[in-house]
């Protein structure tokens, strides 16, 4: 169970079995013609927990497989394949998973 939103604090926990692949405009010049500063693909395994109380950037995250939980407008929601999280800058977000989850993500400029 996740703690109530008012008890959350900034967290960036990526366990040793998590894998992330990220491309930025230096490695993928085609991104310069888009609104994304980077895109990525992650395979997340416990322990994994990401809490941003006031994210500097907007971000888009799509669940490809597995299950997790996310905080949306103060309420915890299940996150399943096909679900997409669109989070504006300065908006609190939480991503957490129990077993294995695969996501695709992008951070617009």
C-alpha positions as CSV (number, residue, x, y, z in Angstrom):
1,X,0.0,0.0,0.0
2,X,1.3,3.5,-0.8
3,X,1.4,6.2,1.8
4,X,-1.1,9.1,1.6
5,X,0.1,11.8,-0.8
6,X,0.8,14.3,2.1
7,X,3.4,11.9,3.5
8,X,5.3,11.4,0.3
9,X,8.8,12.8,-0.2
10,X,11.1,13.1,-3.1
11,X,12.4,9.6,-4.0
12,X,14.5,8.2,-6.8
13,X,15.0,4.5,-6.1
14,X,16.1,2.4,-9.1
15,X,17.1,-1.2,-8.0
16,X,20.1,-3.0,-9.4
17,X,18.0,-5.2,-11.6
18,X,16.2,-2.3,-13.3
19,X,17.4,-1.4,-16.8
20,X,17.0,1.9,-18.7
21,X,17.9,3.0,-22.2
22,X,17.7,6.7,-23.0
23,X,18.3,8.7,-26.2
24,X,18.9,12.4,-26.3
25,X,19.5,14.7,-29.3
26,X,23.2,14.0,-29.2
27,X,22.7,10.3,-29.7
28,X,19.5,10.6,-31.9
29,X,19.7,13.8,-33.9
30,X,16.2,13.4,-35.2
31,X,14.9,14.4,-31.7
32,X,16.1,18.0,-32.5
33,X,13.1,18.3,-34.9
34,X,10.7,17.2,-32.2
35,X,9.5,18.6,-28.9
36,X,11.3,15.9,-26.9
37,X,14.5,16.4,-25.0
38,X,14.9,12.7,-24.5
39,X,13.0,9.4,-24.9
40,X,13.6,6.1,-23.2
41,X,12.6,2.5,-22.5
42,X,12.9,1.0,-19.1
43,X,12.4,-2.5,-17.6
44,X,11.6,-2.0,-13.9
45,X,12.0,-4.6,-11.2
46,X,11.6,-4.2,-7.4
47,X,12.9,-2.2,-5.7
48,X,11.6,0.7,-7.9
49,X,10.0,3.9,-6.7
50,X,10.0,7.4,-8.2
51,X,8.4,10.3,-6.5
52,X,8.6,13.8,-7.9
53,X,6.9,16.4,-5.7
54,X,7.5,19.2,-8.1
55,X,9.0,17.9,-11.4
56,X,11.0,20.3,-13.4
57,X,9.8,18.8,-16.6
58,X,6.6,17.5,-18.1
59,X,6.7,13.8,-18.9
60,X,4.8,11.1,-20.7
61,X,5.1,7.4,-19.6
62,X,3.3,4.5,-21.3
63,X,3.1,1.1,-19.6
64,X,4.0,-1.7,-22.1
65,X,3.8,-4.7,-19.9
66,X,3.6,-5.6,-16.2
67,X,1.8,-3.8,-13.5
68,X,2.4,-0.9,-11.2
69,X,0.8,1.9,-9.3
70,X,0.8,5.6,-9.8
71,X,-0.6,8.7,-8.0
72,X,-3.0,10.7,-10.1
73,X,-4.6,13.9,-8.6
74,X,-3.9,12.5,-5.1
75,X,-5.4,9.1,-5.6
76,X,-3.5,5.8,-6.2
77,X,-4.4,4.1,-9.5
78,X,-3.4,0.7,-10.9
79,X,-1.1,1.0,-13.9
80,X,-1.4,-1.7,-16.6
81,X,-0.3,-2.2,-20.2
82,X,-1.8,0.4,-22.4
83,X,-2.2,3.0,-19.6
84,X,-0.4,6.3,-20.2
85,X,0.6,8.9,-17.7
86,X,0.8,12.5,-18.8
87,X,2.3,14.7,-16.1
88,X,2.7,18.4,-16.4
89,X,5.8,20.2,-14.9
90,X,5.4,21.0,-11.2
91,X,2.7,18.4,-10.8
92,X,3.4,15.7,-8.1
93,X,3.8,12.2,-9.5
94,X,4.6,8.8,-8.1
95,X,5.4,5.6,-10.0
96,X,5.8,2.3,-8.1
97,X,5.7,-1.3,-9.1
98,X,5.5,-4.7,-7.4
99,X,7.2,-7.2,-9.8
100,X,8.3,-6.3,-13.3
101,X,7.1,-3.5,-15.5
102,X,8.2,-2.2,-18.9
103,X,7.6,1.4,-19.8
104,X,8.4,3.8,-22.6
105,X,8.9,7.4,-21.7
106,X,9.5,10.9,-23.1
107,X,10.3,14.3,-21.7
108,X,9.0,17.2,-23.9
109,X,10.9,20.4,-24.1
